[in-house]
């Protein structure tokens, strides 16, 4: 199982007052440390909100590439629906060149909608945009000269797209939530699957992961080609008690605020306790407890190939995040592998 971190380039560290420059430098330090302690992958999301600095994930990842040697660098996710697939490929192919073949792309529709009005797209075209642009991105990845026609972008007539990536095919993962059609789509295309689970119990996603594997098998893909990744909130500290004490206040504040925007009730400690329970989705605890939970999550989904922690938007300080990354690299990974 590969282990990594996903970040939204958040500047929200409790009551600290950080400039954008300081927050970005700290993020790059965390990516650098992740590489040093042996994490496999670091992902940067895409948002267009004041509290996040990740509107251009490939730029951040390119900066990280110059400071790292081994870690794979990916989007988490690139909102392909409101991006031009030509530019997405060019940006990540350039990242692949800078990093000497360490770039990946996780594409998705995103959990927020601010990019649609920002770039002039209609939410009524939500699924059609994604389907068409994913098709074009994959064609660009696989073919140097592209002939293509669709609804939402001018046609291409035997046009080359440069630069080409160092890797013959940049890995393109499909990021999904809970829509069965998305799991089937990923399987039918033979794309690795990244499942974002932020609430409830991980095992409830097993039927959807089974749909993915069934669709992939029907499309002729081998089991080893159908990779499954899991993205969930999490945090590691020296002891479970300390991890909960440090993580819960910021987590509750964040999700209570999000709940006001989306119609959810405020977070309670009882809800949090159910989420950190053995089958709950939150991976919060000591290195030993976290390792056990990751193995349990993998078993619940019939095996996972990658797990990525989302931890930097729960009011944690830079030093707390650095300590957590160090514990993941020096202890959690060794307990799993």
HELIX and SHEET records of a PDB file:
HELIX    1   1 UNK A   20  UNK A   36  1                                  17    
HELIX    2   2 UNK A   57  UNK A   65  1                                   9    
HELIX    3   3 UNK A   80  UNK A   82  5                                   3    
HELIX    4   4 UNK A   85  UNK A   98  1                                  14    
HELIX    5   5 UNK A  114  UNK A  118  1                                   5    
HELIX    6   6 UNK A  123  UNK A  125  5                                   3    
HELIX    7   7 UNK A  126  UNK A  142  1                                  17    
HELIX    8   8 UNK A  180  UNK A  189  1                                  10    
HELIX    9   9 UNK A  202  UNK A  205  5                                   4    
HELIX   10  10 UNK A  206  UNK A  218  1                                  13    
HELIX   11  11 UNK A  223  UNK A  225  5                                   3    
HELIX   12  12 UNK A  240  UNK A  262  1                                  23    
HELIX   13  13 UNK A  269  UNK A  275  1                                   7    
HELIX   14  14 UNK A  287  UNK A  300  1                                  14    
HELIX   15  15 UNK A  318  UNK A  327  1                                  10    
HELIX   16  16 UNK A  328  UNK A  332  3                                   5    
HELIX   17  17 UNK A  333  UNK A  336  1                                   4    
SHEET    1   A 9 UNK A  78  UNK A  79  0                                        
SHEET    2   A 9 UNK A 103  UNK A 108  1                                        
SHEET    3   A 9 UNK A  72  UNK A  75  1                                        
SHEET    4   A 9 UNK A  41  UNK A  44  1                                        
SHEET    5   A 9 UNK A   2  UNK A   7  1                                        
SHEET    6   A 9 UNK A 306  UNK A 310  1                                        
SHEET    7   A 9 UNK A 228  UNK A 236  1                                        
SHEET    8   A 9 UNK A 193  UNK A 196  1                                        
SHEET    9   A 9 UNK A 171  UNK A 176  1                                        
SHEET    1   B 8 UNK A  78  UNK A  79  0                                        
SHEET    2   B 8 UNK A 103  UNK A 108  1                                        
SHEET    3   B 8 UNK A  72  UNK A  75  1                                        
SHEET    4   B 8 UNK A  41  UNK A  44  1                                        
SHEET    5   B 8 UNK A   2  UNK A   7  1                                        
SHEET    6   B 8 UNK A 306  UNK A 310  1                                        
SHEET    7   B 8 UNK A 228  UNK A 236  1                                        
SHEET    8   B 8 UNK A 283  UNK A 285  1                                        
SHEET    1   C 2 UNK A 145  UNK A 148  0                                        
SHEET    2   C 2 UNK A 156  UNK A 160 -1                                        
END                                                                             
